[in-house]
Amino acid sequence: MGALIFIVTLFGSVLIIAYHPPFVQRFLKFFSSIQLLVIDEVGVQKGSESEKRILFSILDNRVTSKKPTILMTNLGIKDCGLVLGDRLYDRIRSKCVPVLFKGNSFRKPATPDVFD
């Protein structure tokens, strides 16, 4: 049995679609219906209030529907609250279990031949 998994990076840039009123309900319905939603780079965009409201709606719908969502960020706990805002951060903390990954970056430093 297959499952629909959707991985979104730089979620804020995807939210631009939702600024167009005809797309808002379709956008929310799509992201609320996916069986597993993975949102990477949470907090990178330092989103607008509109983006925070949309993300809150998506997470609220997913929590209500008991659908799993994975949020990934390089932010610390305190920074998440500052970037996401109290309302969204509270919703996430009430339903999520944080997992801390510690260690050195696996990315290698760029060298002049990186584009060769």
C-alpha positions as CSV (number, residue, x, y, z in Angstrom):
1,M,0.0,0.0,0.0
2,G,1.5,3.3,-1.0
3,A,1.3,6.5,1.0
4,L,1.5,10.1,-0.1
5,I,4.4,11.8,1.5
6,F,5.1,15.4,0.7
7,I,8.4,17.1,1.6
8,V,8.5,20.9,1.5
9,T,11.7,22.9,2.0
10,L,11.6,26.7,2.3
11,F,7.9,26.4,3.2
12,G,7.6,30.2,3.2
13,S,8.1,30.4,-0.6
14,V,5.4,27.8,-1.1
15,L,3.0,29.9,1.0
16,I,3.2,32.6,-1.6
17,I,0.6,30.6,-3.5
18,A,-1.8,31.1,-0.7
19,Y,-1.8,34.8,-0.9
20,H,-4.1,34.5,-4.0
21,P,-7.6,34.1,-2.6
22,P,-8.8,31.6,-5.2
23,F,-6.1,29.2,-4.1
24,V,-6.3,29.5,-0.3
25,Q,-8.9,26.7,0.3
26,R,-7.3,24.3,-2.2
27,F,-3.9,25.0,-0.7
28,L,-5.1,24.3,2.8
29,K,-7.0,21.3,1.8
30,F,-4.0,19.8,-0.1
31,F,-1.5,20.2,2.8
32,S,-4.1,19.1,5.3
33,S,-4.9,15.9,3.4
34,I,-1.4,14.5,2.8
35,Q,-0.8,11.3,4.8
36,L,2.7,12.5,6.0
37,L,3.9,16.1,5.6
38,V,7.5,17.0,6.2
39,I,8.3,20.7,6.5
40,D,12.0,21.4,6.4
41,E,13.8,24.7,7.1
42,V,11.1,25.9,9.5
43,G,12.0,29.5,10.5
44,V,14.3,30.2,7.7
45,Q,11.9,32.6,6.0
46,K,10.9,34.3,9.3
47,G,7.4,34.4,7.9
48,S,4.9,37.1,7.8
49,E,1.8,37.1,9.9
50,S,-0.2,35.7,6.9
51,E,2.3,32.8,6.6
52,K,2.1,32.1,10.3
53,R,-1.8,32.0,10.1
54,I,-1.7,29.6,7.1
55,L,0.9,27.3,8.8
56,F,-1.2,27.4,11.9
57,S,-4.3,26.4,9.9
58,I,-2.5,23.5,8.2
59,L,-1.1,22.2,11.5
60,D,-4.4,22.6,13.3
61,N,-6.2,20.6,10.6
62,R,-3.5,17.9,10.7
63,V,-3.6,17.7,14.5
64,T,-7.4,17.5,14.4
65,S,-7.3,14.8,11.7
66,K,-4.5,12.9,13.6
67,K,-2.1,13.1,10.6
68,P,1.6,13.0,11.3
69,T,3.7,16.1,10.5
70,I,7.5,16.4,10.8
71,L,8.9,19.9,11.3
72,M,12.7,20.3,10.8
73,T,14.7,23.3,11.8
74,N,18.2,24.4,12.8
75,L,16.6,26.8,15.4
76,G,16.9,26.2,19.1
77,I,13.7,26.0,21.2
78,K,13.8,29.7,22.2
79,D,14.4,30.9,18.7
80,C,11.5,28.8,17.4
81,G,9.1,30.6,19.7
82,L,10.4,34.0,18.6
83,V,10.3,33.2,14.9
84,L,7.0,31.3,14.8
85,G,5.1,33.4,17.2
86,D,3.4,32.4,20.5
87,R,0.2,30.9,19.0
88,L,1.9,28.7,16.4
89,Y,4.7,27.7,18.8
90,D,2.2,26.7,21.5
91,R,0.3,24.5,19.0
92,I,3.4,22.8,17.9
93,R,4.7,22.2,21.5
94,S,1.3,20.8,22.6
95,K,1.4,18.1,20.0
96,C,5.0,17.5,19.0
97,V,7.9,15.7,20.6
98,P,11.2,17.5,19.9
99,V,14.2,15.4,18.9
100,L,17.6,17.0,19.1
101,F,20.3,15.9,16.7
102,K,23.8,17.0,17.9
103,G,27.0,16.8,16.1
104,N,29.1,18.3,13.3
105,S,27.7,19.2,10.0
106,F,28.1,16.6,7.2
107,R,28.4,19.4,4.7
108,K,31.9,19.9,3.4
109,P,33.2,23.4,3.0
110,A,32.9,24.8,-0.5
111,T,36.1,24.8,-2.6
112,P,36.9,26.8,-5.8
113,D,36.2,23.6,-7.9
114,V,32.7,23.2,-6.5
115,F,31.2,24.0,-9.9
116,D,33.7,22.1,-12.1
